[in-house]
Amino acid sequence: MDSNSNEINVLIKMSGIRKKYGQIEVLHGVDLEVKKAEVHALIGENGAGKSTMMKILMGEVKMDQGTISVDGDIVEISSPNDAHTLGLRMIHQEILLVPDMTVAENIFSGVELKKWVFVKKKEQEKKAQEILDNVGIDIKATDLVRDLKTAQRQMVEIAAAVSFGARLIIMDEPTSAISQKETEILFSIIKRLKAEGISFIYISHRMDEIFQIADSVTVMRDGCFVSRDPISNYDSNKLIFQMVGRDLQDYFPDHFSDVSDEVILKVDRLSRKNEYRDISFELHKGEILGFGGLIGAGRTEMVSSLFGLTKPDSGDIYLKGQKVNIRNTASAIELGIALIPEDRKHAGLNLNGNIEDNIMMAVEKKYKKGLFISYSNRRKASEEMVSQLSIKISSLKQLAGKLSGGNQQKVVLAKWLLEDSEILILDEPTRGIDVGAKAEIYKLIVNMAKAGKSIIMISSEMPELLGICDRIAVMYEGRITGVVERKEATQEKIMAYAANIVKREGESKDEQ
């Protein structure tokens, strides 16, 4: 294909984009090109500049230098309205729909169908339903958004974008909080819309998804453009190398934990109505016990009871052979159990608090003498944690909300390491974290196990379960369907247990 026909096929072209915040330049002449009717992946570690590029494209941030072209014409995008007029839409990681409004009301928000001052509700609902049906989304226009799942809310945003003439839809980590089945539905909708001529910029840290859905990819690193190529020119190792600038052969640590025969935690037939049932397992000293399964399998609900957030209806919990009653989170902490939650931003951190306050959150009492706090000891302990975990901060007074996802997760880990908890429950510990930061988190987890900590790790990412866990328990619809030793674990075996299609010894299919 000659260069002229190639140019005709280009929808968006961002050239030489530069941006400074104060004296710090965060984009150093970055290029981005998206063709018509393609899914273009935009990848890079946290802090690579992806979000700033998208904010510039959507008119939320003003660039200092560079040009943006749409259909070959240089345009000025000074506001989101300018971007919308040009057919550019963005679906953010945090859904922006109004929960107490219907799907139809959200789709037509700001552009209501009216007669005089009155909204033509029935006509609006009819048109919204036509839009949903045309896109292939199985949702009613009259449904309240608050009653929809996360994946369905994303689809409503896609429907709204398409209904108002979107030519390019930007999706930021769209599968971070949805199941594998919901991801497949989302991908089928993306492919259908691509066939109709709509382009996508797809931002994700999940390598397998990028190879599954993208036609081409742009890699960014440290605010710079690294490469743009068809996805077929890459394998995962090459892509990771370009993202981080180094070979991640040690992506998963070589040395696994030295698991003791000592049973630290025993769970016996634990059940809670509508959440999980007959959960039994043992956790050994120095062991990393993974919990796999599809989203909604009951893993988070089960560990919530181990940490005292909820109470089981029946069953027993033993610590070092002694039966215990975990009444609440305070008693769990006292017993040496810690939980790093799935949603670190809302449940694990105070984003408006500084680094030191967040690290001290669980151990403040240790630095009190009567009514007085030893601020020097408090600061020293925080500094030691920052150094030990290689947390990248400007100072201990920096707000936690200003850190990257990987560094936020390290702050949560620091909090519980200071508490010296024996059992660490990690719920999706690398969700929303780039590949370089993931490798660091994996090393921390393995080092904690080597130091004698016992770890329960929930993950929806198969490679990390296979990469660092000593054993993997798999759950399906609230119960454990299988436990696999690391040396016997394969992706196929875990998926078979996760979908409950493995017949266990001595059990008929009807009994499963």
Salt bridges, closest charged atoms under 4 A:
GLU7 OE2 - LYS13 NZ 3.55
GLU25 OE1 - ARG18 NH1 3.17
GLU25 OE1 - HIS28 ND1 2.78
GLU38 OE2 - HIS40 ND1 3.46
GLU38 OE2 - ARG228 NH2 3.00
GLU60 OE2 - HIS92 NE2 3.80
ASP64 OD1 - LYS19 NZ 3.97
ASP71 OD1 - LYS36 NZ 3.39
ASP71 OD2 - ARG167 NH2 2.75
ASP100 OD1 - ARG146 NH2 2.56
GLU123 OE1 - LYS120 NZ 3.37
GLU173 OE2 - HIS205 NE2 3.45
GLU209 OE2 - ARG206 NH1 3.58
ASP215 OD1 - LYS194 NZ 3.16
ASP250 OD2 - LYS443 NZ 3.24
GLU275 OE1 - ARG272 NE 2.90
ASP278 OD1 - ARG269 NH2 3.43
GLU287 OE1 - HIS284 ND1 3.31
GLU287 OE2 - ARG471 NE 2.53
ASP316 OD1 - LYS323 NZ 3.09
GLU342 OE2 - ARG431 NH1 2.51
ASP343 OD2 - HIS346 ND1 2.89
GLU356 OE2 - ARG378 NH1 2.81
GLU356 OE1 - LYS397 NZ 3.59
ASP357 OD1 - ARG378 NH2 2.83
GLU364 OE2 - ARG378 NE 2.83
ASP420 OD1 - LYS453 NZ 2.66
GLU422 OE2 - LYS320 NZ 3.01
GLU428 OE2 - ARG299 NH2 3.84
GLU428 OE2 - ARG431 NH2 3.57
GLU440 OE2 - LYS392 NZ 3.73
GLU440 OE1 - LYS410 NZ 2.27
GLU461 OE2 - ARG206 NE 3.89
GLU461 OE1 - LYS438 NZ 2.87
GLU507 OE1 - ARG504 NH2 2.67
